[in-house]
Amino acid sequence: MLKNKKDLENENRLENIKELLSAMKEFDNLESFLEHVSLATSIDQEWDGEKVNMMTMHASKGLEFEVVFLPGWEEGLFPHQKSIEEKGQNGLEEERRLAYVGITRAKKKAIISFSMNRFYQGDWIDSMASRFIDELPEKYLEKNSSFDEVKDEMNDFEFNQDFEENDNFRSPGWIRYQKRLK
């Protein structure tokens, strides 16, 4: 339609479309292109006052922010169980590198959080902090006091695994859970 109308305004629009198509060729799909454009335009804009940027850790590579919030650091969610099941140790290392990317986006403070239980597909499930949190140097951690309160209440907590009390086998998750109680 734009090719058929020969005026300056339509020629400019046609050039814009050609430029858009050329820019899109650098990306694998429309979603990754739109993520890039959204990220680039929101960061390039001058904002008055305070603002919040929300993005995936993948999209944050190369950027830095004063404070970074990293929610959902729970076993099975981060590192994601599917990544471990499909790629094994390589998948775990890939998730660990992504954790590093997330943490190092913070200039001053990274706030990592997890939930002790989560509503998932219509049911409440118990969750445990990501193993990546245990790998962080203690001297750089400041634990939230509400976790200590929850930990004190956990004496009534029933661990929902199928095992007998006198079993000799303990999973890595069970061992981390026990360490956290001490």
Beta strands, then each sheet from edge to edge (+ up, - down):
strand 1: 65-70
strand 2: 106-112
strand 3: 117-120
strand 4: 123-126
sheet 1: 1+ 2+
sheet 2: 3+ 4-
end
